Structure formats: structure tokens, C-alpha cells
């Protein structure tokens, strides 16, 4: 049976990705009613297919079993993934789904993180990654200088950087600190702000990275939530 196209979303077709999602739904959807499965069927489109495929691979690579995901966590992730076409952000949606499926990291916050991720652009996620990977933690004094951040983002216009920092600040992920405060300089006529991530940001980024590989007798290697 050929898939039915409804409003740009593909419905039908028993692909591996759809079977993976169906396994995450579990019996809770039956208890909630048929409308839940109908709603998820309408969400399933090409974007969700791509995200689910990546999430399934992440789960397999983690060595962890996929478990049922509560609907209040699963549906927001699928809805957000359905609207995302950017490959970089699709990877984050896939990781968020994989972490929820393996009950690793901050899976109980998946719905909250889905709301945040849905409001971020690729450049916002890139800046957040740079700050987190640089070890600019909320417990540290100071942060990464604006100039250093601009160097890491070669080719990004200063206005675009300013907008992204504003977006990340609004989401409670990044905070700024004037140079005069952390450098102890009170004579700077044009202070250069420094930026650091918040505790929410570290948990958010961890949830948007592949689940940590499960420890086995042969050791462990991997990264993520």
C-alpha cells in the first residue's frame, strides 16, 4: 500500500523507523485511546523518518535497550522533529529521542528540552556547542571572550552573533559577564563581554548528544547524554 501524503506529511508504510517509533509508544497509547496513534501517524513524515532512523542507530550504538517513552515526552519530540529540515539540528532531535528511549541523561526533561530545541537555529546550536566544549562552565569565573567566539565562528556576521547570543540568553542557556568584572579591570573604556553556559545548558547539550555507551566487561567508549 502506497503512503498517503497529507499536508506534506507521509502517513503509512511499515518502515523500520516507524516500527522503532511504534516500539517506543508501547501500550500506554492504547490506554490513552486510538486518537494518540492517529496523531503520531500524522506527525510521521520525511523529517521524522530521518530523525527516527538516526535515533535508532544511536540507541543500537549505545548498547542500551530501547524502552517505552511517556507520551508527554515522546509527542513533543516527534512534533519538533517533524518541522526540522536542517541536518545539524536533526542530529540533536535524534539524540534527544535516543536519550528518552534509553532513559539516560535527563530523559525526564525531554519535553522541556524539546521546546527549547524547537526555538533554536543551527548557528545557535553551534555557538552553544563551542561554549560547552570549551569547558566554559557556570561555576567558573569569567567565560569566553566575544573576540574568541568570533574567531571560532569565522564568516559569521557580528549582528548574527549578537542575535544568537540574545536567543541563547533568552532561553536561559548562556549568560554574559562584562570583562571589567572577571578581569578586575575598571578602566576599560570599551569592555569586551565574556560568555559562559548555564547549568541548564550543560544538561540540555548532554541530552542533545548521543547516549553514553553502556559499560560492559570489555570497557566503554563513547560520548553523549
C-alpha positions in Angstrom: 0.0 0.0 0.0 1.4 3.3 -1.0 1.9 6.0 1.6 -0.8 8.7 1.8 0.5 12.3 1.7 -1.4 14.7 3.9 -0.3 18.3 4.4 3.2 17.4 3.4 3.4 14.5 5.9 3.7 10.9 4.8 1.4 8.5 6.5 1.5 4.7 6.1 4.2 2.3 5.2 5.8 -0.1 7.7 9.4 1.2 7.6 12.0 0.3 10.2 11.9 3.9 11.5 8.1 3.7 12.1 8.4 0.3 13.8 11.1 1.9 16.0 8.7 4.7 17.0 5.9 2.2 17.4 8.0 0.3 19.9 8.6 3.5 21.9 4.9 4.2 22.1 4.1 1.0 23.9 0.8 0.0 25.5 0.3 3.5 27.1 -1.1 4.7 23.8 -3.7 2.0 23.8 -4.8 3.2 27.3 -5.0 6.8 26.1 -7.0 6.0 23.1 -6.7 5.4 19.3 -6.5 9.2 18.8 -3.0 9.1 20.2 -1.7 6.7 17.5 -3.6 8.7 14.9 -1.9 11.9 16.0 1.5 10.3 15.9 0.7 8.8 12.4 0.0 12.3 11.2 3.3 13.6 12.6 5.3 10.9 10.9 6.8 12.5 7.8 10.1 12.5 6.0 11.8 14.6 8.7 10.6 12.4 11.5 11.7 9.3 9.5 15.2 10.7 9.1 15.4 11.6 12.9 14.0 8.2 13.9 16.5 6.4 11.8 19.4 8.3 13.4 17.9 7.8 16.8 17.6 4.1 16.3 21.3 3.9 15.3 22.3 5.9 18.4 20.3 3.5 20.6 22.0 0.5 19.0 25.4 2.1 19.3 24.8 2.8 23.0 24.3 -0.9 23.7 21.2 0.0 25.7 17.7 -1.4 25.1 15.0 0.9 23.8 12.2 1.4 26.3 8.7 2.9 26.2 8.8 6.7 26.3 6.0 8.5 28.1 3.7 10.2 25.6 4.2 13.6 27.2 7.9 13.3 26.3 7.6 11.5 23.0 5.0 13.6 21.3 6.8 17.0 21.7 10.0 15.4 20.4 8.2 14.0 17.3 6.3 17.3 16.7 9.6 19.2 16.8 11.4 16.8 14.6 8.6 17.0 12.1 9.3 20.6 11.5 13.1 20.3 11.3 14.9 20.1 7.9 18.4 21.1 9.0 20.7 18.1 9.3 22.7 19.5 12.2 19.5 20.1 14.2 18.0 16.8 13.1 21.0 15.1 14.8 20.1 16.8 18.0 16.4 15.8 17.7 17.6 12.2 17.1 19.9 12.3 20.2 17.0 13.7 22.3 14.8 10.9 21.2 17.5 8.3 21.7 18.2 9.5 25.3 14.5 9.4 26.1 14.3 5.9 24.6 17.2 4.7 26.7 16.2 6.6 29.9 19.6 8.0 30.0 20.8 11.5 30.9 18.0 13.9 31.6 15.3 12.0 29.8 12.6 13.2 32.3 13.3 16.7 30.9 12.9 15.7 27.3 9.6 17.7 26.8 11.2 20.8 28.2 14.3 20.4 26.1 12.2 19.8 23.0 10.6 23.2 23.5 14.0 24.8 23.7 15.4 22.9 20.8 12.5 23.9 18.6 13.3 27.5 19.1 17.0 27.3 18.2 18.6 27.8 14.8 21.7 26.0 13.6 24.0 28.9 14.5 22.5 29.0 18.0 23.3 25.3 18.5 26.8 25.8 17.0 27.6 28.6 19.5 26.3 26.6 22.4 28.5 23.6 21.4 31.6 25.8 21.2 31.0 27.2 24.7 30.2 23.8 26.2 33.1 22.1 24.6 35.4 24.8 25.7 34.6 24.0 29.3 33.1 27.4 30.0 31.0 26.2 32.9 28.6 28.2 35.1 30.8 27.6 38.2 33.8 29.3 36.6 34.6 32.9 36.8 34.6 34.7 33.5 34.0 32.9 30.3 34.9 33.0 26.6 35.6 36.5 25.2 33.4 37.7 22.4 36.5 38.1 20.2 37.5 34.5 20.8 34.0 33.3 20.0 34.0 35.4 16.7 37.3 33.7 15.7 35.7 30.3 16.3 32.8 31.3 14.1 34.7 32.6 11.1 32.4 34.1 8.5 29.5 34.8 10.9 28.5 38.4 10.9 28.7 40.2 14.2 25.0 41.1 14.0 24.2 37.4 13.6 26.3 36.5 16.6 24.6 39.1 18.7 21.2 37.8 17.7 22.3 34.2 18.6 23.7 35.2 22.0 20.4 37.1 22.6 18.4 34.0 21.7 20.6 31.7 23.9 20.3 34.2 26.8 16.5 34.3 26.5 16.4 30.5 26.7 18.5 30.6 29.9 21.4 28.8 28.2 24.1 31.4 28.1 24.9 34.4 30.3 27.4 37.2 29.8 29.8 38.9 32.1 31.5 42.2 31.5 35.2 42.0 31.1 35.8 44.5 33.8 34.3 42.2 36.4 36.2 39.0 35.6 39.5 40.6 34.6 39.5 43.0 37.5 39.9 45.9 35.2 37.8 49.0 36.0 39.5 51.2 33.4 38.3 49.5 30.2 36.6 52.2 28.1 35.1 49.5 25.7 34.9 46.3 27.8 34.6 43.1 25.9 32.0 40.8 27.3 32.7 37.1 28.1 30.1 34.4 27.8 29.5 31.1 29.6 26.9 28.5 29.7 24.4 27.9 32.5 23.7 24.7 34.3 20.6 24.2 32.2 22.7 24.5 29.1 25.1 21.7 30.1 22.1 19.4 30.8 20.4 20.4 27.5 23.5 19.8 25.4 24.1 16.4 27.1 20.5 15.4 26.3 21.0 16.5 22.7 24.1 14.3 22.2 24.1 10.5 21.6 23.6 8.4 24.8 26.7 7.3 26.5 27.7 3.7 25.6 26.7 1.2 28.3 29.7 -0.1 30.3 30.5 -3.7 29.5 33.1 -6.2 30.5 35.2 -5.1 27.6 35.2 -1.4 28.7 33.4 1.6 27.3 33.9 4.2 24.6 31.6 6.9 23.6 30.1 10.3 24.3 26.8 11.9 24.9 24.0 12.2 27.4 
